[in-house]
Structure formats: structure tokens, C-alpha cells
Amino acid sequence: MSYLPSIALAVAGLLLLLVLLLKLRRVLRVLTHTMSMVATNTRKRTGLLRARSAALHVAIAERRGLENR
């Protein structure tokens, strides 16, 4: 019967490990979702910045074209 406390301790340890893994999985899922949202937002803002930069280059080129006439 001296092995019974060892088995009980091992089962308690496995249950604790299972609970911690489930919580970690939940946290990682939230982190993944947040990272995806940040990446999407960054891509959108980068696209807008590129569009504005291109429009500025076009406006400058048109203005230089008007000055040359």
C-alpha cells in the first residue's frame, strides 16, 4: 500500500498539467488572433501609405510637367 500515495501524486500532477495545458492553449489562441488582427491592420495602413506616396509622386510629376511648358 505504500505505492498508493505515489500514484495519487502522479494523477494529481497529470491533472494539473492538463489544466495548465488547456489554459495555455486558450491564451495562445487569443494571442494568435491578436497577432492576426495586428498584421491585417498593418498591411492596410501600409497599403494606404503606399497609395498616398504614389499619389504624391504623380502630383509632383504633373507639377514639374506644367513648369516645363
N, C-alpha and C positions, 0 to 999 in steps of 0.2 A: 504494500500500500504506500510505500514511500515515493513511488513514481507518480502518484495522483496529483500532488501539488505541482510537479514539473509539467504535467500535461495541461493542467488548468492554467498555469502561467503561459505556456506556449499558445493555447487557444486564445487567451486574453490578448496576448501580443499580436496574434494574427488578426483578431477583430479590430484592434487599434490601428494596425497597418491598413486594413481595408477601409476604415473610416477616413483615415488621413489621405489615402489614395483617391477616394471619392471627392473629398473636399479639394484636393489638388487638381483633379480633373475639371471640376466646376470653375475654379479660379483660372485655369489655363484656357478654358472655353471663353470666358469673359475677356481675358487678355487677347486672345486671337481675334475676337470680334472687334475689340477696340483698335487693335493694330490694323485691321482691315478698313475700318472707318477712317483712321488717320491717313492711311495710304491713298484711299479714294479721294479724300478731301485735298491732299497734297497734289495729286495728279490733276484735279480740277483747277486748283489755283495756279499750278504751273502752266496748264494749258491757257488759262486766261492771260497770264503774264506774257506768254509767247505771242498770243494774238495781239495784245496791246503793243508789244515791241515791234511786231511786223507792221502794224498799222502806223506806228511812228516812223518806221523806215520808209514806208510808202509815202507818207506825208512829207518827209524831208526830201525824198527823191522828186516828188512833184514840185515842191517849192524851188528846188535847185533848177528844175527844168523850166520853170517860169522865169527865173532870174536870167537864164541863158538866152532868152528870146529877145 
